[in-house]
């Protein structure tokens, strides 16, 4: 079947091509180091992840890795029981990037953190796949590097590098678009490339997997329409199976309920979002928007917006992507999902329809729907570059892209400075210290219970940090998803145990609220059990006074704070 080629591959340009690709990759790595600093590359120092300025998410990632690395292997290997006990799932649900966590546990379980090298790799790969995409626009080596730079300096990527670290892997989207835009009707080894990209993305993050899978489905349909081959049927069956196997390895299926969460239709795309500078830009006005955690991160930057305008001015002739209509359909469908049923413009929301309960439940699995605008925005930038490359010579395109990249850098300076400052503050903060009680207690207790159990509950960070530091298990965790039925059962079980004084062997209890404290105080044996305020937390240590000299204050109720309680005699 003869089909007109709209997107021609770049022409061979000798040694300039690999040198250009190397420059784009190095530019990506240099950008990450300039923003985040080289201290994050020290794999023996996770302090910047545990500090407060970056928020709760990096702390969650780091503690999940520490529990996982210290625990014996489970089956499937991605299970992480010490980080959550009955509430635990797999490392997938802690956003700990199973693609790295699984091999690192096998090869380097003593590594304190791998997140800094991951972010550096994200920058390098974003630059490389941006360069690959630019091959559809021009063969000019400098123009390809500069175009890749615009795809690098995007707030939708940069914002994730200061918090949602796994979502820094947006190079997977660029790689998927590069595969889907290949010009041949039946690209060689296309199925093999997808067979690597899809399972790898499944081991990075669920949102990225959903987007990459949609792009793969569109590319598969394009190839099936162009020329049906039996290998396409094999691909259609084998690739979803490979993704399911990868998810199983990561412990994804360990949580049977609770994959959804409230929020779909509330963390949606504002239609003015790409033009709203938020905290990133310096030139355009800050537009009204719906306040939610994802708001303000899809701004394209003044350079990106200028590229779209210039690309529109250069567009003409045959309609691009005529053969790639499945890709356009998939990207537009994801864009519609990002907008959700609550369409929003400049912070003003109009409910277009009320989704049926089953659809809302399914959508809640991917509730932060604004993220699904990423493929459309990246594709729009690439199409603008293609239009630019068609109308201008290579040198002219390089000049235009160079000016746009400079404009992008100048516009994003406030956001870049803010991200650099937050990271520097996190790296400079001293490690949090804890009372010596915990080190001694770790030789007698195997786990720490937080009562009542909760996801992101009170004092979860110090409790989980103490447990990880002293190789104890805990149910004080923060997970991306948690089974609500398992949580309810655990809350009821712990309340009964405290009320009856039936404490689990080898278990410390941190009492998070007044009812739990009252239950523990009423049923405890002051001659055996210690109830004390330690590091600002109410701690019940069953059997603590067995074999020790009990202070007289113990008989009257709570013991003094840990710093003041008398040291026990040696065992």
N, C-alpha and C positions, 0 to 999 in steps of 0.2 A: 504494500500500500504506500503510495507516494503522498506525503504530506509536507506542505511548505514549512521549512524550518524558520521559526521566528527568532529564537535565541541561539545564535551561532556560537560555538565554543571559541574561546580565545585562540588566536593564531600562535604557533610556536615562536618563541623569541629567544631561543638559546639559553645561555647562562643567566640572562636577566630574570627569567621566571623564578628559578629557585632562590636567587638572591633577593628578589622582590618578596617572595613568600617568607623568607627568613626575616626580612626587615619588618613585615607586618606582624609576624609572631613576636619578635623582640619588642616591637612597639607596644603590643598588648601587655607583655610582662613588665616593661618599664612603667607603663601607666599604673599598673596595680602597685608596684613598689613605690612610686611617687606618691600615690594616694594613701597607702596603708602602712608604708614603712617596711624596712627589712627585718625588724625585730620579730615579726610574725612568722618568719621562716625558721626560727629556732624551735625545733620539734620537741625540745626538752622543757619548754616554758609555755604552759597554757594559761598563764595569768591573765592575759588580755581578754580571753574568752569568758573568764569567771568574773571580771570586773563589771561594775554596773553600767557604764556609759553605753555599751552596745545592746543593752536590754536583756531579757530573759532567754531569748532563743539560743545565742551562742553558749550560754551556760548549760542549757539543756543538751545541746549537741556534745559538749565536752564531757559532761558527767555521764551521759549515755555511753560514750566510747570507753570511759574509764571502767564503768561497771562491766561492760561487754568484754573488754580486754582481760580483766582480772578473773572472770568466771570461767569454769570449765566449759568445754564445747557441749552444745546441746544439739538436738535434732528436731527440726531443721537448724542448720548452724547459725542462722540469724537471730535466734531467740535470745532474749536478754532478761532472764528472770530476776537477777539481783537488782535491776533498776525498775522496781515496781511491784515485785512479788506477785500477788494475785492479779494486780492491775497491769502487769507487764505484758507487752507484746513483743514484737521484734524490733531490731534496730531501725527498720524502715519507719516505724511509727514515731521514732525519736528524731527523724530527719538527719540521721547520722551518716548518710551516704554509704550504704552497704557496698557500693563499688570499691570503696577504699577500706571500710571497716573490716570486711571479711578477709581480704589478703593481708591487711596489717596485723590482724590478730594472729594469723598464721606465721607471718614473717617477722614482725616487730611488735609483739604485745607490750613491750616496755616503752614504746613511743608515747610521749605525753600528749601530743596533738599533731594532727596532720592537716589542719584546716588552713594554716598559712600557705603551705605548698599547694593545697587545692586551689586557693584563690589565685595564686600565681599561675597555675596551669589553666585556670579559666580565662585569664587575660591572654595568655599565649594562644590558646585554642580559639578564642573569640577573634583575635587578630588574624589567625590563619584561615579560618572558614569565612571571615569577611573578605579576605583576599581571594579565596576561591569564588565566592559569589561575584566579586568584581570582574572576574573573568568573563562573565556574561555581558559586561558593559564595554570593556576595553581590554586591549592587550598591552597597553602602555604600563610599564612596571611601576612608575612613580604614581600614576593615577590609581592603580590598584591598591597601593599602600595607603594613599590618602583616603580613598573610599572606605577601606577597612577601618581607618581611624574614626570616621564618622559613625560606623557601626559599633565601635568600641565605646565611644563617649556618649552613651545613652543612659539617662537616669534610670530607665527600667532595669538596666544591668547594674549600674553603679550603686543604686540604693540597696540592692541585695547583698552587696559585698560588705555592708556595715551591719548586717543583722541576719537575714535569711540566707545563710551561706550556701546551702545546697542549691538555691535558685540562682546562684552565680553561674551555674552550668548552662547558661543560655546559648553557648556554642552548639549545643545539641539542636537548637532550633535553626541556627544558621546552617549546620550540616544537613539537616533535613530539607531545608529550602534548596540548598545546593544540589542535593540528589534529585529533588522533584523538578528542578529547572533544567536538568540535563537535556540537551537538544535532540538527541537521537530518539527515534520512535521506540526502539528497543535498546536502551543503553546496556552496554556489556557489564556483566557482573553486578547489575543493579540490585538484584535480590541478595547477593552476598553482602553488599555494603549495608543494606537495611538490616540484615541478620546480625550485624555487629552493632549498629547504632541503636536499634530498638531495645534489645535486652540490656545494653549498657545504660540507656536512659531509664529503664525500669529500676535500675539499682542506684539511681541518683535522686529522683523526686517524682511524686505522683502527678503533679501538675505538668511538668515537662513531658512525662510519658504520655499523658492525654493529648497534648498538642502534637508531639512527634508522631504518635500513632495516627492522628487525623491526617497529617500530611502524608504519611506512608499510604494510608488507604486511598487518598486522592491520587497519588502516583501510581499505585497498583491499578486503579480503575483506568487511568490514562493509558497505561501499557496494555491492559486487557482490551480496551476499545481499539487501539491501534493495530494490534496483532496478537490474537489469542495463542497462548502456548501452554502445554500441560504443566510446565514448570511454575506457571503462575498459580495454579491450583495448589501445588506443593507449598509455594511461598505463603499463600493465604491461610494454610493450615499450620505450617511449621512456625511462622513468626509469632502468632499469638500464643502458641504452646511454649515457645522459648521465653516469651515475656512472663507467662504464668509461672514457669519454672524458676526464673530469676526472682520473681516476687515471693515464691515459696521459700527459696533459699534465704531471703532477707527477713523472713518471719512475718510477712504481710498478712497471711491467712490465720495468724494466731489470734487475731481479734475478729470475732464473728459478728459482733454488733458494735455500734458506735462509730462506723466509718463516716457517717454524716455528722454535721454540726450546724447549729443555727447560723445564719448569716447570708445565705444566698438571696440576692435582691437588695442587700444592704451594703455589700462591698463590691459595687458594680462600677462600670466605667462611666464617668461623666463624658458626654460627647465633646465637651470642650477641653478634656484632659490633655490631649497632645499639645494644646496651645497655652496651658496653664503652667506658668513657671514654678508655682509653689515655692519651695525653699531652694530651688536649684538655680533659676535664672536671675539675671541682673537687669535685663533690658525691658522685657515685656511686663505688663501689669500682672499682679497676682489676682487671678479670677476667683469668684465665689465657687465653692464646690461642696459636695456632700462630705461631711467629716467622717472618715473611717480610716482604719489603719493603712489601707492601700492608697489612699488619696494622694495625688500629686506626683506619682512615680512614673507616669507615662508621658511626661513632657518630652518632646522631641529635641528641644534646644533650638536656638535661633539658627544655627547652622543646618540642622536637620530640616527645619521648616523652610529655610531658604532653598535647600536642595529640592524639596517637593515642589516649590514654586518654579524653580528653574527647570525641573524635569517636566512639569506641565507645559511650560512654554516651549520646550523642545519636542514635545510629543507630536506625532503626526504620522502619516503614511499608514501602513498596515497595522491593524490592531494587534498589540502584543499579547502573548499568552493565549492565542486562539486555540492552540493544541492543549493548553494547560487549564482548560475550564474546570476540571475536577479540583485542581489546587485552589483556584479562585473561589469555588463553591465552599470548599472546606474552610478556607480562611475567613470568608464572610460568615459562615455558620458559627465559627469560634468568636467572631466579633459580635454577632448577635447574642451569644451566650454571655459575653462580657458585659453587654449593655443590660441584660436580664429583662424581666418583665416590668421592672421599675425604671423606665427610661429617664435619664437625668441630664439636664443641660444647665450649666452654671449654677449647680446646687439646687435647682428646681426639679422635683421628681413628679412624673406622671405615671400612674400604674396603667400599663397597656392592657393587661389581662390578669386574671387570677389563675395561676397554674394549678392543675389538679394535684391532689396530695401525692400521688406516686411520682409525678414529675418533680415536684418540689423536694421530695425525699431523695430522689436520684441526684438532683442538682446540688443538694447540700453537701455531698461528698467533695465537691470542688467549689466550695462556697465563695472563695475569694475570686470572683469571676473576672474582675478587672484584668487579671493576669492573662486572660485569653485574648486580650487585644495585642499582645506582643507579636504573634506571627504576622498579623495584618500590618502592624507598624514597621516591622523589619522588611516585609515584602514591599511595602510602599516605598521605603527608602531605596531598596534594590531596583525597583522598576524606574524610579526617578534617575538613578545612576545609568540604567540601560538607555533611557531616553536621551540622557546627556551624552553618553558615548556614541549614540547613533548620529547625533547632530554635529558634535564637535570632533576635532582631531584629537589624537592622544595627548599632545602637549596642551591644547586648549582645555581639555577635560581635566588634566592635572592641575592647571592653574586655577580653574573654577573650584575644584574640590579642595585645593590647598587653601583658598580664601574662605571657603565654607567651614573647613576644619578649624582654621584660626578663629573664625567667628564663634564656632561652637565652644572652643576652649574659653574665650573671653566671656561668653554668656554664662557658662556653667561654673565660673570661678567661685561664686558664693557656695554652691553645693559641694564642689570639690574641696574647698577650704573647710567647710563644716565636717565633711566625712574624714578628712585628714586630722582635724582637731579632735574629733571623737575617738578616733583610733589611737592617736598619741596619748590622750588622756587615759584610755583603757590600758595602754601598755605601761604607763607610768604609775598606775595605782598599785600600792603594796598588796600582797596577798593577805586575805582575811585570816586572823588567828583565832583559835578556839581554846577553851579551857582544857587543862591537862586531864580532866575527868574522862574525856572520851578515849584517850589513848589507853588508860587503865581499864576502862569498861570494855574496850574491844577484845580484851583477852578473856572476858567472861560472857559476853553477849554476841550473838551472831547477826542480829538484825535490829533495825530501829523502825518502830511503827509510829506513824503520825495519825493521831485520832482527833477528830474524825478524818477519815481518808478523803482526799480530794485531788483533782487535777489542778495544778498550779495553786495549791492551798497555802495557807499561812506558813511562813518559814520553810517552804519546801527547799529553797536553795541552801541555807546553812545545814539543814538536816541531811539533804542528799550529798552535800560536800563532805560533811563529817563521815557519812557512811562510806562514800567512795574512798576517802583518805585512809580509813581504817579497815577497808575490805569487809564491810558489813553490808548486808542487803537492806533495802528500805522500800516502803511504799509511798514515800514522799517524793513525787516526781512531777514532771511537766511533760506531757506527751502530746503529739499532734492529734492523735485520736485515742479514745479510751472507751471501753465497753461500759455503758452506764449501768447495766444490770450487775456486772461484776463489782462496780463501785458501790452500788447500793447494798449488795450482799456483804461486802467487806465492812461497810459502816455498821450494819446491824450486828455482825458477828463480834466486832471489837467492842461495841457498846455492851453486849451481853457479857463478854469476858470481864470487862472492867467492873460491871455491876456485881458479878458473882465472885470477883477476886480470883478467877481462873486464868492466870497469866500464862502466856506461852513460854515454854522453856527457852532460855537464851534470847529474850526479847526485851528491849527498852521501849518505853512509850513516851512520846512527846505529846502532851495534851494541849490541843489547839484552842479549845473553847471552854467556857465556864461549866456547861453540863458535863463534859468529859472529865474535867477536874473534880467536880463534885462526886461523880460515880467512882472515880479512882480513890478519892480520899475516904469515902464511906466504907469501901470494901477492903482497903489495904491493911496490912498488919504492920504497925509502926516498928515493932521489934525486928521485923525482917526486911521490910521494904522501905526504900528511901524516896521521898517526894521532895524535889528541890528545884530551885530556879537556877538553871545553868545556861550561860550565854543568852540570857533573856528568855529562855524557854522553860516551861514547866515539864520536868522530866520525872517519870516514874521508873525507878530501877528495882524491879521485884527481886527479893532475896539479897539485896546489896549488903545488908548488915549481918548476914549469916557468916559467922567466923570472924566478925570484926567487933571492935568496941563501939557500941551504939551510944551516940551522944544523948544526953538527957532531953535535948530539944526534940529529938525524933518522936518521943512519946507524946508530945503536945501538938504534933502536926507537921507541916512542911519544914524541912531542914533548911539551914541557912544557904545562901548562894554557894556555888561550887568553890569559888575562890576562898571561902572561909571555912569550909567543912574540914574537920580534923583529918589528917592523913591516916589511913588505916594501917594497922600493923602488918608486917610482911607475912605472906602465906607460908 
